[in-house]
Amino acid sequence: MTTAPDVDPALGRCVEATRALFGAAACSIALVDPEGETLAFVASDGAGSEEIVGVSIPVSRGIAGWAAMSGQPIAVRDVVSDARFARDVAESTHYVPTAILAAPIVDPGGEVLGVLSVLDPVVDEASDWTLNVLGTIAGLLAMLLDRMNAAGTLAEGEPLARLGSEVLRLVESWGSRPGGHR
């Protein structure tokens, strides 16, 4: 897990848990800047995580940018055949995915705060379940970001600060069950 220096570790735990839930190669969170012009990758886990954190792209670029601009989740099975795919950004991380899921992180007022991206999930990325779960996690992240913006950071014992750790614990216990996805 990698986070930008000024980012609350709770976001790192959230990407770690989301990556585990989807059995994905990588997961990241990119936040929209205050002017709404760029997406800055602030937390990542998995392949290319150290390289992507700190990268900023125009909000109009890439599959994550499309999710931010449209306000809709997206599942792309074959990214190389999709014109929205920012191949140069992927190559800079030394990991080029085959499939990407992306969901906007939207606050209660409808403003897009960022995007949660999942690269090469082992689950069927085209199912309604997949995008619904990703959208639910993105909604929880919106609450987390709202609390962080209000408080500056979250106290370690605060329920939202434990969100990533709790989701990761649940995913690990589910994955170790007979019939789990691992």
C-alpha positions in Angstrom: 0.0 0.0 0.0 1.3 3.4 -0.9 -0.2 6.8 0.0 0.9 10.4 -0.7 2.6 11.9 2.3 -0.3 14.2 3.2 -3.0 11.6 2.9 -4.7 9.9 5.8 -3.7 6.2 6.1 -7.4 5.3 6.2 -7.5 5.8 2.4 -4.6 3.4 2.0 -6.4 0.8 4.1 -9.5 1.3 1.9 -7.6 0.6 -1.4 -5.9 -2.4 0.2 -9.3 -3.8 1.2 -10.9 -3.1 -2.1 -8.1 -4.8 -4.0 -8.5 -7.8 -1.8 -12.3 -7.9 -2.2 -12.0 -8.0 -6.0 -8.9 -10.2 -6.1 -7.4 -7.4 -8.3 -3.8 -6.8 -9.4 -4.1 -3.1 -8.2 -6.5 -0.6 -6.8 -6.2 3.2 -6.5 -7.9 6.4 -5.5 -7.5 9.6 -7.5 -8.9 12.9 -6.1 -10.2 15.8 -8.2 -8.3 19.0 -7.5 -10.3 22.0 -6.1 -10.5 23.5 -9.6 -11.9 20.3 -11.1 -9.2 20.1 -13.7 -7.0 17.2 -12.6 -7.1 13.8 -10.9 -4.2 13.2 -8.5 -3.5 9.6 -7.5 -3.2 9.7 -3.7 -3.5 6.1 -2.6 -2.8 2.7 -4.3 -2.2 -0.9 -3.5 -0.8 -3.6 -5.7 1.0 -3.5 -9.1 2.5 -0.1 -9.9 1.3 1.4 -6.6 4.6 3.3 -5.8 4.7 4.7 -9.3 1.1 5.9 -9.6 0.9 7.8 -6.3 1.8 11.4 -7.0 0.8 11.3 -10.7 -1.8 13.8 -11.9 -3.7 13.6 -15.1 -6.2 15.9 -16.7 -9.7 15.0 -15.5 -10.7 14.5 -19.1 -8.1 11.6 -19.7 -8.3 7.9 -19.1 -11.0 5.6 -17.9 -10.8 7.1 -14.4 -11.3 10.5 -16.0 -14.3 9.3 -17.9 -15.8 8.1 -14.6 -15.1 11.4 -13.0 -16.6 13.4 -15.9 -19.7 11.3 -16.4 -20.3 10.6 -12.7 -21.0 7.0 -13.7 -19.2 3.7 -12.9 -17.6 1.9 -15.8 -16.3 -1.6 -16.5 -13.9 -2.0 -19.4 -12.9 -5.6 -20.2 -10.3 -4.9 -22.9 -8.6 -1.5 -22.2 -6.3 -1.6 -25.1 -9.3 -1.5 -27.5 -10.9 1.4 -25.6 -10.0 4.9 -26.9 -10.4 6.3 -23.3 -7.5 4.2 -22.0 -4.4 6.3 -21.0 -1.8 3.7 -22.0 1.1 6.1 -21.4 0.0 6.5 -17.7 -0.3 2.8 -17.3 3.1 2.2 -18.9 4.7 4.7 -16.5 3.7 2.4 -13.6 5.3 -0.6 -15.3 1.9 -2.4 -15.2 -0.5 -2.3 -18.1 -3.9 -3.8 -17.1 -6.3 -5.8 -19.3 -9.5 -4.7 -17.5 -10.4 -1.7 -15.4 -13.4 -1.0 -13.1 -13.8 2.7 -12.1 -16.4 4.3 -9.9 -16.7 8.0 -9.1 -16.6 9.1 -5.5 -19.5 11.5 -5.2 -20.4 13.6 -2.2 -24.0 13.9 -1.0 -24.4 17.2 -3.0 -23.5 15.4 -6.2 -20.0 16.7 -6.6 -17.4 14.2 -7.8 -14.5 14.1 -5.3 -12.5 11.5 -7.1 -12.4 8.0 -8.6 -11.9 4.5 -7.2 -10.2 2.2 -9.8 -9.7 -1.5 -9.7 -7.3 -3.1 -12.2 -7.6 -6.7 -13.5 -10.2 -8.0 -11.0 -10.7 -11.7 -10.8 -14.5 -11.2 -10.4 -16.7 -10.9 -13.5 -16.2 -7.2 -14.2 -19.3 -7.0 -16.4 -21.8 -8.0 -13.7 -24.2 -5.6 -12.1 -23.1 -6.9 -8.7 -19.5 -5.8 -9.4 -20.4 -2.3 -10.3 -22.9 -2.0 -7.4 -20.3 -3.2 -4.9 -17.7 -0.8 -6.3 -20.2 2.0 -6.2 -21.1 1.2 -2.6 -17.4 1.4 -1.6 -17.0 4.6 -3.5 -20.0 6.0 -1.5 -18.4 5.0 1.7 -15.2 6.7 0.6 -17.2 9.9 -0.1 -18.3 9.8 3.6 -14.7 9.2 4.7 -13.4 12.1 2.6 -16.1 14.4 3.9 -15.1 13.6 7.5 -11.4 14.1 6.6 -12.1 17.4 5.0 -14.0 18.5 8.1 -11.5 17.3 10.6 -8.2 17.4 8.7 -7.6 13.8 9.6 -9.4 11.0 11.4 -8.7 9.8 14.9 -7.4 6.2 14.9 -10.4 5.0 16.9 -13.0 6.7 14.8 -15.3 4.3 13.0 -14.6 5.7 9.5 -10.9 5.5 10.2 -11.3 1.8 10.7 -13.3 1.3 7.5 -10.5 -0.1 5.4 -9.2 -2.3 8.2 -12.7 -3.7 8.9 -13.4 -4.3 5.2 -10.0 -6.0 4.8 -10.7 -8.3 7.8 -14.1 -9.3 6.4 -12.7 -9.9 2.9 -9.9 -12.1 4.4 -12.4 -14.1 6.5 -14.7 -14.5 3.5 -11.9 -15.5 1.2 -10.7 -18.2 3.6 -14.1 -19.9 3.8 -14.9 -22.9 1.7 -16.5 -21.5 -1.4 -14.8 -18.1 -1.0 -13.2 -16.6 -4.1 -9.6 -17.5 -3.2 
